[in-house]
């Protein structure tokens, strides 16, 4: 049980480290949006209609 907990903690911290490295600013321009413009988090969804 202790090994599983250690693995989970390791994966959590390594995932956080990778997420911080992949942070990118994406200009939204005139794209449709909801919510305040100064929100601390922006979620952008890319959809491919093929």
CHARMM internal coordinates of N, CA and C (Angstrom, degrees):
IC EDIT
DIST 1 N 1 CA 1.4557
DIST 1 CA 1 C 1.5314
ANGL 1 N 1 CA 1 C 110.76
DIST 1 C 2 N 1.3356
ANGL 1 CA 1 C 2 N 115.72
DIHE 1 N 1 CA 1 C 2 N -38.29
DIST 2 N 2 CA 1.4553
ANGL 1 C 2 N 2 CA 119.98
DIHE 1 CA 1 C 2 N 2 CA -179.24
DIST 2 CA 2 C 1.5311
ANGL 2 N 2 CA 2 C 110.77
DIHE 1 C 2 N 2 CA 2 C -66.29
DIST 2 C 3 N 1.3257
ANGL 2 CA 2 C 3 N 117.33
DIHE 2 N 2 CA 2 C 3 N -37.49
DIST 3 N 3 CA 1.4672
ANGL 2 C 3 N 3 CA 121.01
DIHE 2 CA 2 C 3 N 3 CA 178.43
DIST 3 CA 3 C 1.5193
ANGL 3 N 3 CA 3 C 111.54
DIHE 2 C 3 N 3 CA 3 C -64.66
DIST 3 C 4 N 1.3199
ANGL 3 CA 3 C 4 N 116.29
DIHE 3 N 3 CA 3 C 4 N -38.82
DIST 4 N 4 CA 1.4731
ANGL 3 C 4 N 4 CA 120.04
DIHE 3 CA 3 C 4 N 4 CA 179.40
DIST 4 CA 4 C 1.5231
ANGL 4 N 4 CA 4 C 109.90
DIHE 3 C 4 N 4 CA 4 C -64.35
DIST 4 C 5 N 1.3258
ANGL 4 CA 4 C 5 N 116.91
DIHE 4 N 4 CA 4 C 5 N -43.10
DIST 5 N 5 CA 1.4585
ANGL 4 C 5 N 5 CA 121.23
DIHE 4 CA 4 C 5 N 5 CA 178.76
DIST 5 CA 5 C 1.5266
ANGL 5 N 5 CA 5 C 110.95
DIHE 4 C 5 N 5 CA 5 C -62.49
DIST 5 C 6 N 1.3069
ANGL 5 CA 5 C 6 N 116.94
DIHE 5 N 5 CA 5 C 6 N -42.03
DIST 6 N 6 CA 1.4681
ANGL 5 C 6 N 6 CA 121.00
DIHE 5 CA 5 C 6 N 6 CA 178.48
DIST 6 CA 6 C 1.5279
ANGL 6 N 6 CA 6 C 110.10
DIHE 5 C 6 N 6 CA 6 C -63.09
DIST 6 C 7 N 1.3202
ANGL 6 CA 6 C 7 N 117.94
DIHE 6 N 6 CA 6 C 7 N -41.66
DIST 7 N 7 CA 1.4700
ANGL 6 C 7 N 7 CA 121.88
DIHE 6 CA 6 C 7 N 7 CA 178.61
DIST 7 CA 7 C 1.5218
ANGL 7 N 7 CA 7 C 111.00
DIHE 6 C 7 N 7 CA 7 C -63.76
DIST 7 C 8 N 1.3121
ANGL 7 CA 7 C 8 N 116.57
DIHE 7 N 7 CA 7 C 8 N -42.33
DIST 8 N 8 CA 1.4635
ANGL 7 C 8 N 8 CA 120.33
DIHE 7 CA 7 C 8 N 8 CA -179.91
DIST 8 CA 8 C 1.5263
ANGL 8 N 8 CA 8 C 110.60
DIHE 7 C 8 N 8 CA 8 C -63.91
DIST 8 C 9 N 1.3143
ANGL 8 CA 8 C 9 N 116.85
DIHE 8 N 8 CA 8 C 9 N -44.57
DIST 9 N 9 CA 1.4642
ANGL 8 C 9 N 9 CA 120.81
DIHE 8 CA 8 C 9 N 9 CA 178.94
DIST 9 CA 9 C 1.5213
ANGL 9 N 9 CA 9 C 110.34
DIHE 8 C 9 N 9 CA 9 C -62.87
DIST 9 C 10 N 1.3236
ANGL 9 CA 9 C 10 N 117.50
DIHE 9 N 9 CA 9 C 10 N -43.21
DIST 10 N 10 CA 1.4627
ANGL 9 C 10 N 10 CA 121.03
DIHE 9 CA 9 C 10 N 10 CA 178.62
DIST 10 CA 10 C 1.5264
ANGL 10 N 10 CA 10 C 111.30
DIHE 9 C 10 N 10 CA 10 C -61.13
DIST 10 C 11 N 1.3311
ANGL 10 CA 10 C 11 N 117.15
DIHE 10 N 10 CA 10 C 11 N -46.39
DIST 11 N 11 CA 1.4638
ANGL 10 C 11 N 11 CA 120.71
DIHE 10 CA 10 C 11 N 11 CA 179.76
DIST 11 CA 11 C 1.5258
ANGL 11 N 11 CA 11 C 111.55
DIHE 10 C 11 N 11 CA 11 C -64.28
DIST 11 C 12 N 1.3166
ANGL 11 CA 11 C 12 N 116.77
DIHE 11 N 11 CA 11 C 12 N -37.93
DIST 12 N 12 CA 1.4665
ANGL 11 C 12 N 12 CA 120.63
DIHE 11 CA 11 C 12 N 12 CA 178.19
DIST 12 CA 12 C 1.5204
ANGL 12 N 12 CA 12 C 110.59
DIHE 11 C 12 N 12 CA 12 C -62.74
DIST 12 C 13 N 1.3316
ANGL 12 CA 12 C 13 N 117.42
DIHE 12 N 12 CA 12 C 13 N -49.00
DIST 13 N 13 CA 1.4612
ANGL 12 C 13 N 13 CA 120.25
DIHE 12 CA 12 C 13 N 13 CA -178.92
DIST 13 CA 13 C 1.5255
ANGL 13 N 13 CA 13 C 112.48
DIHE 12 C 13 N 13 CA 13 C -68.30
DIST 13 C 14 N 1.3171
ANGL 13 CA 13 C 14 N 118.39
DIHE 13 N 13 CA 13 C 14 N -35.91
DIST 14 N 14 CA 1.4657
ANGL 13 C 14 N 14 CA 119.55
DIHE 13 CA 13 C 14 N 14 CA 178.27
DIST 14 CA 14 C 1.5189
ANGL 14 N 14 CA 14 C 110.39
DIHE 13 C 14 N 14 CA 14 C -70.30
DIST 14 C 15 N 1.3265
ANGL 14 CA 14 C 15 N 118.11
DIHE 14 N 14 CA 14 C 15 N -34.40
DIST 15 N 15 CA 1.4630
ANGL 14 C 15 N 15 CA 121.39
DIHE 14 CA 14 C 15 N 15 CA 176.47
DIST 15 CA 15 C 1.5109
ANGL 15 N 15 CA 15 C 111.83
DIHE 14 C 15 N 15 CA 15 C -66.62
DIST 15 C 16 N 1.3222
ANGL 15 CA 15 C 16 N 117.02
DIHE 15 N 15 CA 15 C 16 N -39.07
DIST 16 N 16 CA 1.4657
ANGL 15 C 16 N 16 CA 121.01
DIHE 15 CA 15 C 16 N 16 CA 177.73
DIST 16 CA 16 C 1.5239
ANGL 16 N 16 CA 16 C 109.87
DIHE 15 C 16 N 16 CA 16 C -65.02
DIST 16 C 17 N 1.3123
ANGL 16 CA 16 C 17 N 117.55
DIHE 16 N 16 CA 16 C 17 N -41.12
DIST 17 N 17 CA 1.4637
ANGL 16 C 17 N 17 CA 121.15
DIHE 16 CA 16 C 17 N 17 CA 179.59
DIST 17 CA 17 C 1.5186
ANGL 17 N 17 CA 17 C 110.81
DIHE 16 C 17 N 17 CA 17 C -63.37
DIST 17 C 18 N 1.3214
ANGL 17 CA 17 C 18 N 117.86
DIHE 17 N 17 CA 17 C 18 N -42.21
DIST 18 N 18 CA 1.4634
ANGL 17 C 18 N 18 CA 120.88
DIHE 17 CA 17 C 18 N 18 CA 179.35
DIST 18 CA 18 C 1.5185
ANGL 18 N 18 CA 18 C 111.32
DIHE 17 C 18 N 18 CA 18 C -68.22
DIST 18 C 19 N 1.3177
ANGL 18 CA 18 C 19 N 117.60
DIHE 18 N 18 CA 18 C 19 N -37.62
DIST 19 N 19 CA 1.4616
ANGL 18 C 19 N 19 CA 120.87
DIHE 18 CA 18 C 19 N 19 CA -179.73
DIST 19 CA 19 C 1.5247
ANGL 19 N 19 CA 19 C 110.90
DIHE 18 C 19 N 19 CA 19 C -64.47
DIST 19 C 20 N 1.3214
ANGL 19 CA 19 C 20 N 117.21
DIHE 19 N 19 CA 19 C 20 N -36.69
DIST 20 N 20 CA 1.4588
ANGL 19 C 20 N 20 CA 120.11
DIHE 19 CA 19 C 20 N 20 CA 179.55
DIST 20 CA 20 C 1.5241
ANGL 20 N 20 CA 20 C 111.27
DIHE 19 C 20 N 20 CA 20 C -67.91
DIST 20 C 21 N 1.3033
ANGL 20 CA 20 C 21 N 118.73
DIHE 20 N 20 CA 20 C 21 N -30.04
DIST 21 N 21 CA 1.4598
ANGL 20 C 21 N 21 CA 121.96
DIHE 20 CA 20 C 21 N 21 CA -179.10
DIST 21 CA 21 C 1.5225
ANGL 21 N 21 CA 21 C 112.39
DIHE 20 C 21 N 21 CA 21 C -76.88
DIST 21 C 22 N 1.3155
ANGL 21 CA 21 C 22 N 118.55
DIHE 21 N 21 CA 21 C 22 N -22.70
DIST 22 N 22 CA 1.4630
ANGL 21 C 22 N 22 CA 121.67
DIHE 21 CA 21 C 22 N 22 CA -174.70
DIST 22 CA 22 C 1.5269
ANGL 22 N 22 CA 22 C 112.77
DIHE 21 C 22 N 22 CA 22 C -100.46
DIST 22 C 23 N 1.3122
ANGL 22 CA 22 C 23 N 118.14
DIHE 22 N 22 CA 22 C 23 N 18.18
DIST 23 N 23 CA 1.4549
ANGL 22 C 23 N 23 CA 121.83
DIHE 22 CA 22 C 23 N 23 CA -179.43
DIST 23 CA 23 C 1.5258
ANGL 23 N 23 CA 23 C 109.55
DIHE 22 C 23 N 23 CA 23 C -72.09
DIST 23 C 24 N 1.3405
ANGL 23 CA 23 C 24 N 116.75
DIHE 23 N 23 CA 23 C 24 N 130.39
DIST 24 N 24 CA 1.4605
ANGL 23 C 24 N 24 CA 122.07
DIHE 23 CA 23 C 24 N 24 CA -176.19
DIST 24 CA 24 C 1.5250
ANGL 24 N 24 CA 24 C 109.04
DIHE 23 C 24 N 24 CA 24 C -136.17
DIST 24 C 25 N 1.3162
ANGL 24 CA 24 C 25 N 117.56
DIHE 24 N 24 CA 24 C 25 N 138.39
DIST 25 N 25 CA 1.4615
ANGL 24 C 25 N 25 CA 121.94
DIHE 24 CA 24 C 25 N 25 CA 173.29
DIST 25 CA 25 C 1.5243
ANGL 25 N 25 CA 25 C 108.12
DIHE 24 C 25 N 25 CA 25 C -87.81
DIST 25 C 26 N 1.3320
ANGL 25 CA 25 C 26 N 116.18
DIHE 25 N 25 CA 25 C 26 N 124.96
DIST 26 N 26 CA 1.4648
ANGL 25 C 26 N 26 CA 121.65
DIHE 25 CA 25 C 26 N 26 CA 179.72
DIST 26 CA 26 C 1.5238
ANGL 26 N 26 CA 26 C 107.69
DIHE 25 C 26 N 26 CA 26 C -117.07
DIST 26 C 27 N 1.3390
ANGL 26 CA 26 C 27 N 118.64
DIHE 26 N 26 CA 26 C 27 N 120.47
DIST 27 N 27 CA 1.4618
ANGL 26 C 27 N 27 CA 119.84
DIHE 26 CA 26 C 27 N 27 CA 178.71
DIST 27 CA 27 C 1.5317
ANGL 27 N 27 CA 27 C 109.99
DIHE 26 C 27 N 27 CA 27 C -71.21
DIST 27 C 28 N 1.3292
ANGL 27 CA 27 C 28 N 116.62
DIHE 27 N 27 CA 27 C 28 N 130.24
DIST 28 N 28 CA 1.4664
ANGL 27 C 28 N 28 CA 120.28
DIHE 27 CA 27 C 28 N 28 CA -179.65
DIST 28 CA 28 C 1.5187
ANGL 28 N 28 CA 28 C 112.32
DIHE 27 C 28 N 28 CA 28 C -92.19
DIST 28 C 29 N 1.3120
ANGL 28 CA 28 C 29 N 117.83
DIHE 28 N 28 CA 28 C 29 N -23.48
DIST 29 N 29 CA 1.4633
ANGL 28 C 29 N 29 CA 121.03
DIHE 28 CA 28 C 29 N 29 CA 176.26
DIST 29 CA 29 C 1.5187
ANGL 29 N 29 CA 29 C 112.34
DIHE 28 C 29 N 29 CA 29 C 54.86
DIST 29 C 30 N 1.3427
ANGL 29 CA 29 C 30 N 116.71
DIHE 29 N 29 CA 29 C 30 N -127.77
DIST 30 N 30 CA 1.4585
ANGL 29 C 30 N 30 CA 122.59
DIHE 29 CA 29 C 30 N 30 CA -179.10
DIST 30 CA 30 C 1.5235
ANGL 30 N 30 CA 30 C 112.49
DIHE 29 C 30 N 30 CA 30 C -96.47
DIST 30 C 31 N 1.3237
ANGL 30 CA 30 C 31 N 118.47
DIHE 30 N 30 CA 30 C 31 N 18.68
DIST 31 N 31 CA 1.4637
ANGL 30 C 31 N 31 CA 121.76
DIHE 30 CA 30 C 31 N 31 CA -179.13
DIST 31 CA 31 C 1.5278
ANGL 31 N 31 CA 31 C 110.05
DIHE 30 C 31 N 31 CA 31 C -65.81
DIST 31 C 32 N 1.3456
ANGL 31 CA 31 C 32 N 117.23
DIHE 31 N 31 CA 31 C 32 N 147.11
DIST 32 N 32 CA 1.4676
ANGL 31 C 32 N 32 CA 119.45
DIHE 31 CA 31 C 32 N 32 CA 177.96
DIST 32 CA 32 C 1.5281
ANGL 32 N 32 CA 32 C 110.51
DIHE 31 C 32 N 32 CA 32 C -63.35
DIST 32 C 33 N 1.3293
ANGL 32 CA 32 C 33 N 116.26
DIHE 32 N 32 CA 32 C 33 N 141.03
DIST 33 N 33 CA 1.4603
ANGL 32 C 33 N 33 CA 120.20
DIHE 32 CA 32 C 33 N 33 CA -179.51
DIST 33 CA 33 C 1.5184
ANGL 33 N 33 CA 33 C 109.98
DIHE 32 C 33 N 33 CA 33 C -153.65
DIST 33 C 34 N 1.3281
ANGL 33 CA 33 C 34 N 115.32
DIHE 33 N 33 CA 33 C 34 N 164.05
DIST 34 N 34 CA 1.4589
ANGL 33 C 34 N 34 CA 121.97
DIHE 33 CA 33 C 34 N 34 CA 173.73
DIST 34 CA 34 C 1.5179
ANGL 34 N 34 CA 34 C 108.24
DIHE 33 C 34 N 34 CA 34 C -129.15
DIST 34 C 35 N 1.3120
ANGL 34 CA 34 C 35 N 116.48
DIHE 34 N 34 CA 34 C 35 N 154.05
DIST 35 N 35 CA 1.4542
ANGL 34 C 35 N 35 CA 120.86
DIHE 34 CA 34 C 35 N 35 CA 178.58
DIST 35 CA 35 C 1.5099
ANGL 35 N 35 CA 35 C 112.17
DIHE 34 C 35 N 35 CA 35 C 94.68
DIST 35 C 36 N 1.3291
ANGL 35 CA 35 C 36 N 116.31
DIHE 35 N 35 CA 35 C 36 N 173.95
DIST 36 N 36 CA 1.4639
ANGL 35 C 36 N 36 CA 120.66
DIHE 35 CA 35 C 36 N 36 CA -177.96
DIST 36 CA 36 C 1.5300
ANGL 36 N 36 CA 36 C 111.72
DIHE 35 C 36 N 36 CA 36 C -71.16
DIST 36 C 37 N 1.3067
ANGL 36 CA 36 C 37 N 115.53
DIHE 36 N 36 CA 36 C 37 N 145.65
DIST 37 N 37 CA 1.4733
ANGL 36 C 37 N 37 CA 120.54
DIHE 36 CA 36 C 37 N 37 CA -179.40
DIST 37 CA 37 C 1.5228
ANGL 37 N 37 CA 37 C 112.39
DIHE 36 C 37 N 37 CA 37 C -67.73
DIST 37 C 38 N 1.3363
ANGL 37 CA 37 C 38 N 118.27
DIHE 37 N 37 CA 37 C 38 N -23.91
DIST 38 N 38 CA 1.4583
ANGL 37 C 38 N 38 CA 120.92
DIHE 37 CA 37 C 38 N 38 CA -178.24
DIST 38 CA 38 C 1.5319
ANGL 38 N 38 CA 38 C 112.52
DIHE 37 C 38 N 38 CA 38 C -100.72
DIST 38 C 39 N 1.3225
ANGL 38 CA 38 C 39 N 117.79
DIHE 38 N 38 CA 38 C 39 N 26.52
DIST 39 N 39 CA 1.4675
ANGL 38 C 39 N 39 CA 121.79
DIHE 38 CA 38 C 39 N 39 CA 179.23
DIST 39 CA 39 C 1.5244
ANGL 39 N 39 CA 39 C 109.75
DIHE 38 C 39 N 39 CA 39 C -63.22
DIST 39 C 40 N 1.3456
ANGL 39 CA 39 C 40 N 118.64
DIHE 39 N 39 CA 39 C 40 N 145.59
DIST 40 N 40 CA 1.4626
ANGL 39 C 40 N 40 CA 120.67
DIHE 39 CA 39 C 40 N 40 CA -177.92
DIST 40 CA 40 C 1.5307
ANGL 40 N 40 CA 40 C 113.54
DIHE 39 C 40 N 40 CA 40 C -70.72
DIST 40 C 41 N 1.3258
ANGL 40 CA 40 C 41 N 118.00
DIHE 40 N 40 CA 40 C 41 N -18.75
DIST 41 N 41 CA 1.4592
ANGL 40 C 41 N 41 CA 121.76
DIHE 40 CA 40 C 41 N 41 CA -179.56
DIST 41 CA 41 C 1.5200
ANGL 41 N 41 CA 41 C 109.01
DIHE 40 C 41 N 41 CA 41 C -130.73
DIST 41 C 42 N 1.3259
ANGL 41 CA 41 C 42 N 116.65
DIHE 41 N 41 CA 41 C 42 N 136.87
DIST 42 N 42 CA 1.4539
ANGL 41 C 42 N 42 CA 122.12
DIHE 41 CA 41 C 42 N 42 CA 174.66
DIST 42 CA 42 C 1.5197
ANGL 42 N 42 CA 42 C 108.10
DIHE 41 C 42 N 42 CA 42 C -122.08
DIST 42 C 43 N 1.3243
ANGL 42 CA 42 C 43 N 116.98
DIHE 42 N 42 CA 42 C 43 N 126.49
DIST 43 N 43 CA 1.4646
ANGL 42 C 43 N 43 CA 121.52
DIHE 42 CA 42 C 43 N 43 CA 178.02
DIST 43 CA 43 C 1.5148
ANGL 43 N 43 CA 43 C 107.61
DIHE 42 C 43 N 43 CA 43 C -106.29
DIST 43 C 44 N 1.3212
ANGL 43 CA 43 C 44 N 115.94
DIHE 43 N 43 CA 43 C 44 N 125.17
DIST 44 N 44 CA 1.4555
ANGL 43 C 44 N 44 CA 121.75
DIHE 43 CA 43 C 44 N 44 CA -179.26
DIST 44 CA 44 C 1.5194
ANGL 44 N 44 CA 44 C 107.75
DIHE 43 C 44 N 44 CA 44 C -116.95
DIST 44 C 45 N 1.3288
ANGL 44 CA 44 C 45 N 116.03
DIHE 44 N 44 CA 44 C 45 N 129.31
DIST 45 N 45 CA 1.4637
ANGL 44 C 45 N 45 CA 121.03
DIHE 44 CA 44 C 45 N 45 CA -179.13
DIST 45 CA 45 C 1.5186
ANGL 45 N 45 CA 45 C 108.59
DIHE 44 C 45 N 45 CA 45 C -111.38
DIST 45 C 46 N 1.3178
ANGL 45 CA 45 C 46 N 116.36
DIHE 45 N 45 CA 45 C 46 N 125.85
DIST 46 N 46 CA 1.4536
ANGL 45 C 46 N 46 CA 122.10
DIHE 45 CA 45 C 46 N 46 CA 176.88
DIST 46 CA 46 C 1.5231
ANGL 46 N 46 CA 46 C 108.38
DIHE 45 C 46 N 46 CA 46 C -100.51
DIST 46 C 47 N 1.3271
ANGL 46 CA 46 C 47 N 116.80
DIHE 46 N 46 CA 46 C 47 N 126.72
DIST 47 N 47 CA 1.4536
ANGL 46 C 47 N 47 CA 121.06
DIHE 46 CA 46 C 47 N 47 CA -178.92
DIST 47 CA 47 C 1.5262
ANGL 47 N 47 CA 47 C 108.15
DIHE 46 C 47 N 47 CA 47 C -125.37
DIST 47 C 48 N 1.3196
ANGL 47 CA 47 C 48 N 116.42
DIHE 47 N 47 CA 47 C 48 N 136.76
DIST 48 N 48 CA 1.4494
ANGL 47 C 48 N 48 CA 122.33
DIHE 47 CA 47 C 48 N 48 CA 178.39
DIST 48 CA 48 C 1.5217
ANGL 48 N 48 CA 48 C 107.94
DIHE 47 C 48 N 48 CA 48 C -113.41
DIST 48 C 49 N 1.3276
ANGL 48 CA 48 C 49 N 117.15
DIHE 48 N 48 CA 48 C 49 N 110.76
DIST 49 N 49 CA 1.4615
ANGL 48 C 49 N 49 CA 121.72
DIHE 48 CA 48 C 49 N 49 CA 179.72
DIST 49 CA 49 C 1.5309
ANGL 49 N 49 CA 49 C 109.04
DIHE 48 C 49 N 49 CA 49 C -91.61
DIST 49 C 50 N 1.3277
ANGL 49 CA 49 C 50 N 116.56
DIHE 49 N 49 CA 49 C 50 N 93.56
DIST 50 N 50 CA 1.4689
ANGL 49 C 50 N 50 CA 119.42
DIHE 49 CA 49 C 50 N 50 CA 177.38
DIST 50 CA 50 C 1.4950
ANGL 50 N 50 CA 50 C 110.12
DIHE 49 C 50 N 50 CA 50 C -124.68
END
COOR INIT
IC SEED 1 N 1 CA 1 C
IC BUILD
